[in-house]
């Protein structure tokens, strides 16, 4: 029998539909204020606009009145939420009941960090929200007011605007509903580790004058009941619209892969894409999944003496500066391709406008497909290559098998 507490498929699932009176953000903030005011939560980590500026930051809010400057869905991602959360917990666990409101890709990044032993998810209550994407950070910095207006337009079209970041335009996991494969919509509830992480999902798609609240866990359902919101209404309008948009996004993603398979196929093409890299490592610092305290590329092993440079130059005939840029990108790619959530933070951070996120998305999708793995979909889904599995990725055994076959054939010929 299906467990009501884990029922998130709209084809029969229920939630809470809250009137928004034309302003979905204010409706969400009002709900969060109730959670703080009535002490159901001790604090909320949420994006917020810095007063008297056009900048956004993350605030750990204790006082409900300070939520007035919060924006659940800012037009830009200045700091990836997964990275903000890892910073908050890197030196130990937090006490109290802390809620986090993040975009789906940010929560997925947090899940991947938990699998890498960087975050303990049990300390937090997670609120996810439907996300149309974000505008490029560089465009926003050039004209914040204009880009904010442009961002409000995609809110009507939900990601179909070309003004959004390229990886946002092809993101087909923009909602909690998208994280559950169609074959798994009806969950048994027997293993909660297989469920998506959010305790409560905030749906904005479907009708502009409503907010759809879907409790995913008992914790989320309990919070709604405490503020007298009973889970009993149909989510059909919300889910039907998500289905429509997801099909559009998937087609765009398919076309994207066809284009980038050509652009980065072969060493020469890949080098050309990163040709203007200045080795600033901004992409690494912005990435939520790059978590090493001491990166090899920033270590003493990369600090060469003048004699070392001269020796390398002599061996190669010439030495290009900055040094080892492709080594850096290939190293990063090999470390986190399986966990890449296509959040776009790396591309936003690049001062040379290199399409880093698009390259990593193309490579990441292909690597993840080999293992049928969706990074951050569920905290109980094992990260490939972290735990030994006898039959995992058998393709890598092919060279050994071919060598053994050759050896047998040679013996037969003797």
Secondary structure, 3 states (H helix, E strand, C coil): CCCHHHCCCCCCCEEEEEECCCCHHHHHHHHHHHHHHCCCCCEEEEEEECCCCCCEEEEEECCHHHHHHECCCCCCCCCCHHHHHHHHHCCCCCCCCEEEEEEHHHHHHHHHHHHCCCCCHHHEEEEEECCCCCECHHHHHHCHHHHHHHHHHHHHHCCCCCCECHHHHCCCCCCHHHHCCHHHCCCCCCCHHHCCCCCEEEECCCCCCEEEEEECCHHHHHHHHHCCCCCCEECHHHHHHHHHHHHHHHHHHHHHHHHHHHHCCCHHHHHHHCCCCCCCCHHHHHCCCCCCCCCHHHCHHHCCCHHHHHHHHHHHCCCCCCCCHHHHHHHHHHHHHHHCCCCCHHHHHCCCCCCHHHHHHHHHHHHHHHCCCCCCCCCCCCCCCCCCCCCCCHHHHHHHHHHHHHHHHHHHHC
